Amino acid sequence: MKMFVVRRGKDSLESIETVEFTPNINPIEKKIISLLIRRSMYPREIAKALNIEQQKIYYHIRKMEKMRIVEVEHISRKDILTKFYRLRAPSFLLRVGEFEPVNNITFLSKKKREFLKPFVENGRINTKIVLGSPDPHGALSARARDGYYASDLTMFLGSFSSFPPKPCVVLDTEIKNLEQNMIIVGGPIVNRIAEKVNNRLPIFFKNKAIYSKLTKIFYKSDNCGIVVKTKNPFNRKKYIMIVAGIRSQGTRAAILAFLQRFDELCKGNEKNEKVYAHVVQGVDKDADGVIDFVDIIE
């Protein structure tokens, strides 16, 4: 099992891989540590507990203080000036390498990190989440009804963030800069930005259905949705992710895929694992009219 030490840097969390080892320290110092790990003590008290000369204890305490193993917790001035010592920490690090930025303290496999990058990077949300407007808009004067589903997606992404995010949710009628990372929620009928990028996707919406350029298959169920990550056509240095369905229940299924099938989403399409493009299908398992389970069907 791997072990990491994590520290908070100026702009991100940083970590370094480590292993446990027992340093070659003096046996008396080991005994002092075993006492101080329980509570703070003063040198004369330590000497009495270990049945060792007080001057020897003072010597080792000063040595350990220089090594930054112990520190003064407080000073008592009741009858005589007495320094109480404690361990600086319950563990210590001998570092020879450099810390590196990490997403957060949650372990993520390489595949998961690659899938989330650059939307979540170095512990920060680095994307706009574009929702369809609930007001009539677009050529068909459509109203988006799937915006509240996005709360599950934002909470999911937030679980990988280590810092308070800046406002990142915007409506398709309000966003001006399309040359940035974007997670687009909802299909081309209810989301103008989805409409602009739709035909450039490896799996896209066509004739009220979903069509896969990878498998040449049409998917027509209203419960079907897509999760596609690809380069932003407006700026090839940035990325977009489409999380959308034929209807609102398909969008819900696409969002549920993050919560229930994230490992499979991160593997890429079965026809080409380098392409992050999937078709999902929602299932109402308990027959209450709400999608509560999702299968990845491509």
Secondary structure, 3 states (H helix, E strand, C coil): CCEEEEEECCCCEEEEEECCCCCCCCHHHHHHHHHHCCCCECHHHHHHHHCCCHHHHHHHHHHHHHCCCEEEEEEECCCCCEEEEEECCCCCCCCCCCCEEECCCCCCCHHHHHHHCCCEECCEECCEEEECCCCCECCCCECCCCHHHHHHHHHHHHCCCCCCCCCCEEECCCCCCCCCCEEEECCCCCCHHHHHHHHHCCEEEECCEEEECCCCCEECCCCEEEEEEEEECCEEEEEEEEEEECCHHHHHHHHHHHHHCHHHHCCCCCCCCCCEEEEEEEECCCCCCCCCEEEECC
